């Protein structure tokens, strides 16, 4: 790995570790940090964390505001992921269709309500083999078994854990 890519990975790792230890900043602080990572990536002339950036489809099933999704999309973009954003309140069929069409490496979802369990299981059962579900939201904290029951590969406690997950991806 070259020095520029190593420097970028180190910056992302430091940010994730700091937030895991001390907690997240305000929304404005998150936006500034995402902007700073974008700026650093540009200054270092790197594509992101990977030589061949992964792709990610993002959506919500039951979130009409999408604040968490917006944060994840900003940091995914800053990390170099190619994003395909479906938007808010997407039906399972639209998510499945987009994943089949685009063959993403990741499906990023925010899940707020427990009544989405059947929809999430349906999505998980119809994804391309290579697509991994990375999700966040209060249901995962409220029910530690929810991720396992629904086929979610990684439940991120917050954006710091999402960044750590990205750093661990090949």
Long-range contacts (C-beta under 8 A, 24 or more apart in sequence): 4-44, 4-45, 4-46, 5-44, 5-46, 5-49, 5-51, 7-44, 8-40, 8-41, 8-44, 8-46, 8-48, 8-49, 9-49, 9-167, 11-37, 11-40, 12-37, 12-49, 12-79, 12-163, 12-166, 12-167, 13-163, 13-164, 13-167, 15-160, 15-163, 16-160, 16-161, 16-163, 16-164, 16-167, 17-160, 17-164, 19-158, 19-159, 19-160, 20-160, 20-161, 20-164, 24-158, 24-159, 24-160, 27-67, 27-71, 30-71, 30-74, 30-159, 31-74, 34-71, 34-74, 34-75, 34-77, 34-78, 35-78, 37-75, 37-78, 37-79, 38-77, 38-78, 41-78, 41-80, 46-80, 47-80, 48-78, 48-79, 48-80, 48-81, 49-79, 49-80, 49-166, 49-167, 49-169, 50-80, 50-169, 53-80, 53-81, 53-82, 54-81, 54-82, 54-104, 54-105, 54-106, 54-169, 55-81, 55-82, 55-83, 55-84, 55-102, 55-103, 55-104, 55-105, 55-106, 56-81, 56-82, 56-83, 56-84, 56-104, 56-105, 56-106, 56-107, 56-108, 56-134, 57-84, 57-85, 57-86, 57-95, 57-98, 57-99, 57-102, 57-104, 57-106, 57-107, 57-108, 57-131, 58-83, 58-84, 58-85, 58-86, 58-107, 58-108, 58-109, 59-85, 59-86, 59-87, 59-88, 59-90, 59-94, 59-95, 59-98, 59-107, 59-108, 59-109, 60-87, 60-88, 60-89, 60-90, 60-109, 60-110, 60-111, 60-112, 61-89, 61-90, 61-92, 61-95, 61-109, 61-111, 61-116, 61-119, 61-120, 62-89, 62-111, 62-112, 62-113, 62-115, 62-116, 63-88, 63-89, 63-110, 63-111, 63-112, 63-137, 64-88, 64-89, 66-110, 68-110, 68-136, 68-137, 69-108, 69-110, 71-159, 72-108, 72-110, 72-136, 72-156, 72-159, 72-162, 73-108, 75-159, 75-162, 75-163, 76-108, 76-162, 76-166, 79-163, 79-166, 81-106, 81-166, 91-119, 92-119, 92-120, 92-122, 92-123, 95-123, 96-122, 96-123, 96-126, 96-127, 99-123, 99-126, 99-127, 99-128, 99-131, 100-126, 100-127, 100-128, 103-128, 103-130, 103-131, 104-128, 104-131, 105-130, 105-131, 105-132, 105-169, 106-131, 106-132, 106-133, 106-134, 107-131, 107-132, 107-133, 107-134, 108-134, 108-135, 109-133, 109-134, 109-135, 109-136, 109-137, 110-135, 110-136, 110-137, 111-135, 111-136, 111-137, 111-139, 111-140, 112-137, 112-138, 112-139, 113-139, 114-139, 114-142, 114-143, 114-146, 117-146, 117-149, 117-150, 120-150, 120-151, 120-152, 121-149, 121-150, 121-151, 123-151, 124-150, 124-151, 124-152, 125-151, 134-162, 134-165, 136-162
